[in-house]
């Protein structure tokens, strides 16, 4: 199954095989003292790093390695 990313450099959508995708979390300190977490998928296409932000449910359902 391929996951679709948008390559900003070439201005086109590209399909990356699921085996080449990595999962990562971005955590940011909120002003009220809490932590905001964003879930993302990362891949590399022709030397360009690609990032796609996804919902937590989609992130957890994917069986990719976590960075």
MMTF fields as JSON, N, C-alpha, C and O atoms, coordinates in Angstrom:
{
  "mmtfVersion": "1.0.0",
  "mmtfProducer": "UNKNOWN",
  "numBonds": 267,
  "numAtoms": 268,
  "numGroups": 67,
  "numChains": 1,
  "numModels": 1,
  "chainsPerModel": [1],
  "groupsPerChain": [67],
  "chainIdList": ["A"],
  "bondAtomList": [4, 2, 8, 6, 12, 10, 16, 14, 20, 18, 24, 22, 28, 26, 32, 30, 36, 34, 40, 38, 44, 42, 48, 46, 52, 50, 56, 54, 60, 58, 64, 62, 68, 66, 72, 70, 76, 74, 80, 78, 84, 82, 88, 86, 92, 90, 96, 94, 100, 98, 104, 102, 108, 106, 112, 110, 116, 114, 120, 118, 124, 122, 128, 126, 132, 130, 136, 134, 140, 138, 144, 142, 148, 146, 152, 150, 156, 154, 160, 158, 164, 162, 168, 166, 172, 170, 176, 174, 180, 178, 184, 182, 188, 186, 192, 190, 196, 194, 200, 198, 204, 202, 208, 206, 212, 210, 216, 214, 220, 218, 224, 222, 228, 226, 232, 230, 236, 234, 240, 238, 244, 242, 248, 246, 252, 250, 256, 254, 260, 258, 264, 262],
  "bondOrderList": [1, 1, 1, 1, 1, 1, 1, 1, 1, 1, 1, 1, 1, 1, 1, 1, 1, 1, 1, 1, 1, 1, 1, 1, 1, 1, 1, 1, 1, 1, 1, 1, 1, 1, 1, 1, 1, 1, 1, 1, 1, 1, 1, 1, 1, 1, 1, 1, 1, 1, 1, 1, 1, 1, 1, 1, 1, 1, 1, 1, 1, 1, 1, 1, 1, 1],
  "groupList": [{"groupName": "UNK", "atomNameList": ["N", "CA", "C", "O"], "elementList": ["N", "C", "C", "O"], "formalChargeList": [0, 0, 0, 0], "bondAtomList": [1, 0, 2, 1, 3, 2], "bondOrderList": [1, 1, 2], "singleLetterCode": "X", "chemCompType": "L-PEPTIDE LINKING"}],
  "groupTypeList": [0, 0, 0, 0, 0, 0, 0, 0, 0, 0, 0, 0, 0, 0, 0, 0, 0, 0, 0, 0, 0, 0, 0, 0, 0, 0, 0, 0, 0, 0, 0, 0, 0, 0, 0, 0, 0, 0, 0, 0, 0, 0, 0, 0, 0, 0, 0, 0, 0, 0, 0, 0, 0, 0, 0, 0, 0, 0, 0, 0, 0, 0, 0, 0, 0, 0, 0],
  "groupIdList": [1, 2, 3, 4, 5, 6, 7, 8, 9, 10, 11, 12, 13, 14, 15, 16, 17, 18, 19, 20, 21, 22, 23, 24, 25, 26, 27, 28, 29, 30, 31, 32, 33, 34, 35, 36, 37, 38, 39, 40, 41, 42, 43, 44, 45, 46, 47, 48, 49, 50, 51, 52, 53, 54, 55, 56, 57, 58, 59, 60, 61, 62, 63, 64, 65, 66, 67],
  "secStructList": [7, 3, 3, 3, 3, 3, 3, 6, 6, 6, 6, 3, 3, 3, 3, 3, 3, 4, 4, 4, 7, 3, 3, 3, 3, 3, 3, 3, 3, 7, 6, 6, 1, 7, 3, 3, 3, 3, 3, 3, 3, 3, 3, 3, 3, 6, 6, 3, 3, 3, 3, 3, 3, 3, 7, 2, 2, 2, 2, 2, 2, 7, 7, 7, 7, 5, 7],
  "xCoordList": [0.839, 0.0, 0.888, 1.855, 0.569, 1.361, 0.66, -0.568, 1.464, 0.958, 1.305, 2.432, 0.334, 0.53, 1.052, 0.468, 2.162, 2.767, 2.754, 2.599, 2.917, 3.05, 4.494, 4.998, 5.164, 6.543, 6.535, 6.173, 6.931, 6.893, 7.893, 7.624, 9.028, 10.081, 9.633, 9.838, 9.025, 8.596, 7.124, 6.626, 6.425, 5.024, 4.123, 3.332, 4.255, 3.407, 3.196, 3.967, 2.159, 1.904, 2.692, 2.768, 3.279, 4.054, 3.563, 3.154, 3.61, 3.23, 4.487, 5.377, 4.557, 5.704, 5.241, 4.22, 5.969, 5.583, 5.601, 6.444, 4.675, 4.542, 5.808, 6.072, 6.584, 7.82, 8.901, 9.844, 8.79, 9.784, 9.345, 10.036, 8.209, 7.649, 8.007, 8.002, 8.321, 8.615, 7.601, 7.118, 7.282, 6.353, 7.15, 8.212, 6.626, 7.252, 6.196, 5.102, 6.535, 5.65, 6.372, 7.571, 5.648, 6.182, 5.427, 4.203, 6.163, 5.541, 5.989, 7.164, 5.01, 5.277, 4.638, 3.515, 5.359, 4.853, 3.816, 4.094, 2.635, 1.567, 1.703, 2.371, 1.075, 1.149, 0.51, 0.934, -0.509, -1.2, -0.503, -1.039, 0.667, 1.436, 1.267, 2.01, 0.325, 0.103, 1.074, 1.962, 0.885, 1.734, 0.842, -0.117, 1.163, 0.466, 1.272, 2.479, 0.613, 1.283, 0.702, -0.515, 1.592, 1.188, 1.814, 2.976, 1.063, 1.507, 1.814, 1.038, 2.964, 3.39, 4.003, 4.463, 3.993, 4.678, 5.791, 5.608, 6.946, 8.09, 8.633, 8.576, 9.158, 9.762, 10.748, 10.795, 11.53, 12.475, 12.169, 11.996, 12.105, 11.825, 12.82, 12.797, 13.688, 14.712, 15.515, 15.779, 15.905, 16.726, 15.97, 16.583, 14.657, 13.837, 13.118, 12.5, 13.199, 12.485, 11.022, 10.71, 10.131, 8.699, 8.072, 8.457, 7.112, 6.394, 4.912, 4.487, 4.131, 2.678, 2.081, 2.319, 1.304, 0.652, -0.652, -1.416, -0.894, -2.063, -2.762, -2.223, -3.955, -4.699, -4.04, -3.338, -4.27, -3.674, -4.124, -3.315, -5.376, -5.883, -5.174, -4.833, -4.954, -4.242, -2.795, -2.235, -2.18, -0.788, -0.614, 0.338, -1.541, -1.452, -1.751, -1.227, -2.578, -2.938, -1.802, -1.761, -0.892, 0.218, 1.292, 1.653, 1.796, 2.808, 4.224, 5.023, 4.525, 5.852, 6.713, 6.186, 8.043, 8.907, 8.815, 8.585, 8.995, 8.888, 10.276, 11.204, 10.414, 11.69, 11.836, 12.846],
  "yCoordList": [-1.174, 0.0, 1.243, 1.318, 2.196, 3.414, 4.561, 4.625, 5.457, 6.632, 7.849, 7.982, 8.73, 9.884, 11.076, 11.471, 11.64, 12.835, 13.914, 13.617, 15.172, 16.273, 16.744, 17.146, 16.697, 17.141, 18.624, 18.987, 19.47, 20.914, 21.332, 22.244, 20.677, 21.048, 20.834, 21.704, 19.686, 19.405, 19.757, 19.624, 20.213, 20.632, 19.541, 19.782, 18.341, 17.243, 16.251, 16.215, 15.457, 14.411, 13.176, 12.823, 12.519, 11.313, 10.213, 10.476, 8.986, 7.822, 7.148, 6.798, 6.965, 6.344, 5.01, 4.965, 3.917, 2.631, 2.689, 3.361, 1.987, 1.999, 1.513, 1.898, 0.685, 0.157, 1.23, 1.034, 2.35, 3.423, 4.6, 5.618, 4.47, 5.554, 5.34, 4.21, 6.438, 6.406, 7.282, 8.27, 6.915, 7.701, 8.562, 8.161, 9.748, 10.62, 11.463, 11.671, 11.944, 12.815, 14.131, 14.147, 15.226, 16.542, 17.033, 17.167, 17.3, 17.783, 19.206, 19.544, 20.048, 21.456, 21.859, 21.459, 22.645, 23.119, 24.213, 25.194, 24.044, 25.022, 26.111, 25.917, 27.249, 28.365, 28.028, 28.54, 27.171, 26.829, 25.712, 25.235, 25.295, 24.27, 22.876, 21.975, 22.665, 21.35, 21.086, 21.89, 19.961, 19.581, 19.319, 18.551, 19.962, 19.719, 18.698, 18.86, 17.655, 16.614, 16.57, 16.524, 16.584, 16.438, 15.162, 14.874, 14.404, 13.122, 13.271, 13.861, 12.724, 12.913, 11.638, 10.764, 11.562, 10.51, 11.176, 12.263, 10.523, 11.099, 10.091, 8.88, 10.616, 9.787, 10.644, 11.863, 10.003, 10.701, 10.308, 9.13, 11.31, 11.074, 11.875, 13.105, 11.205, 11.824, 12.866, 13.953, 12.531, 13.416, 14.502, 15.295, 14.558, 15.561, 14.913, 13.859, 15.546, 15.053, 15.467, 16.63, 14.503, 14.752, 14.515, 13.582, 15.348, 15.213, 15.36, 16.234, 14.489, 14.544, 14.409, 13.418, 15.406, 15.365, 14.582, 14.776, 13.69, 12.819, 12.816, 13.318, 12.254, 12.108, 11.035, 10.162, 11.107, 10.156, 8.729, 7.806, 8.525, 7.186, 6.588, 5.405, 7.406, 6.927, 6.615, 5.64, 7.453, 7.267, 5.958, 5.217, 5.676, 4.46, 3.216, 2.146, 3.322, 2.173, 1.75, 0.598, 2.646, 2.343, 1.55, 1.884, 0.513, -0.331, 0.023, -0.867, 1.287, 1.757, 1.98, 2.173, 1.954, 2.228, 3.688, 4.585, 3.91, 5.254, 5.854, 5.173, 7.131, 7.831, 8.329, 8.946],
  "zCoordList": [0.0, 0.0, 0.0, 0.759, -0.832, -0.937, -0.211, -0.157, 0.34, 1.022, 0.172, -0.306, -0.011, -0.885, -0.089, 0.919, -0.56, 0.008, -1.064, -2.249, -0.647, -1.596, -1.566, -0.517, -2.718, -2.843, -3.215, -4.335, -2.28, -2.491, -3.565, -4.346, -3.604, -4.551, -5.999, -6.846, -6.286, -7.661, -7.907, -9.026, -6.839, -6.924, -7.492, -8.404, -6.94, -7.381, -6.245, -5.286, -6.361, -5.389, -5.783, -6.96, -4.784, -5.034, -4.103, -2.973, -4.59, -3.796, -3.28, -4.055, -1.962, -1.315, -0.739, -0.053, -1.003, -0.42, 1.11, 1.705, 1.726, 3.182, 3.872, 5.011, 3.214, 3.807, 3.958, 4.723, 3.255, 3.31, 4.178, 4.234, 4.85, 5.658, 7.121, 7.607, 7.831, 9.266, 9.99, 9.437, 11.226, 12.038, 13.008, 13.485, 13.294, 14.284, 14.982, 14.456, 16.167, 16.945, 17.177, 17.454, 17.064, 17.393, 18.619, 18.593, 19.692, 20.919, 21.183, 21.046, 21.57, 21.805, 23.127, 23.436, 23.892, 25.182, 24.937, 24.247, 25.498, 25.355, 26.411, 27.427, 26.174, 27.121, 28.456, 29.492, 28.443, 29.678, 30.459, 31.459, 30.022, 30.722, 30.171, 30.561, 29.284, 28.691, 27.547, 27.261, 26.914, 25.782, 24.572, 24.653, 23.451, 22.192, 21.403, 21.225, 20.933, 20.168, 18.763, 18.583, 17.761, 16.362, 15.834, 16.119, 15.074, 14.546, 13.064, 12.312, 12.65, 11.269, 10.71, 11.445, 9.389, 8.644, 7.856, 7.308, 7.801, 7.097, 6.09, 6.306, 4.99, 3.954, 3.171, 3.339, 2.32, 1.446, 0.005, -0.31, -0.86, -2.281, -3.107, -3.074, -3.842, -4.694, -3.932, -4.446, -2.705, -1.902, -1.159, -0.445, -1.308, -0.637, 0.537, 0.389, 1.707, 2.873, 2.779, 2.526, 2.985, 2.907, 4.269, 4.974, 4.648, 5.905, 5.63, 4.875, 6.254, 6.124, 7.519, 8.209, 7.931, 9.234, 9.107, 8.162, 10.076, 10.037, 11.385, 12.371, 11.428, 12.673, 13.533, 13.021, 14.834, 15.764, 15.453, 15.545, 15.094, 14.787, 13.571, 13.565, 12.546, 11.353, 11.681, 11.179, 12.534, 12.931, 13.684, 13.443, 14.6, 15.398, 14.579, 14.887, 13.544, 12.719, 11.795, 11.363, 11.488, 10.592, 11.324, 12.452, 10.694, 11.333, 10.869, 10.581, 10.8, 10.381, 11.629, 12.724, 11.456, 12.605, 13.053, 12.242, 14.34, 14.889, 15.062, 15.496, 14.722, 14.881, 16.296, 16.633]
}
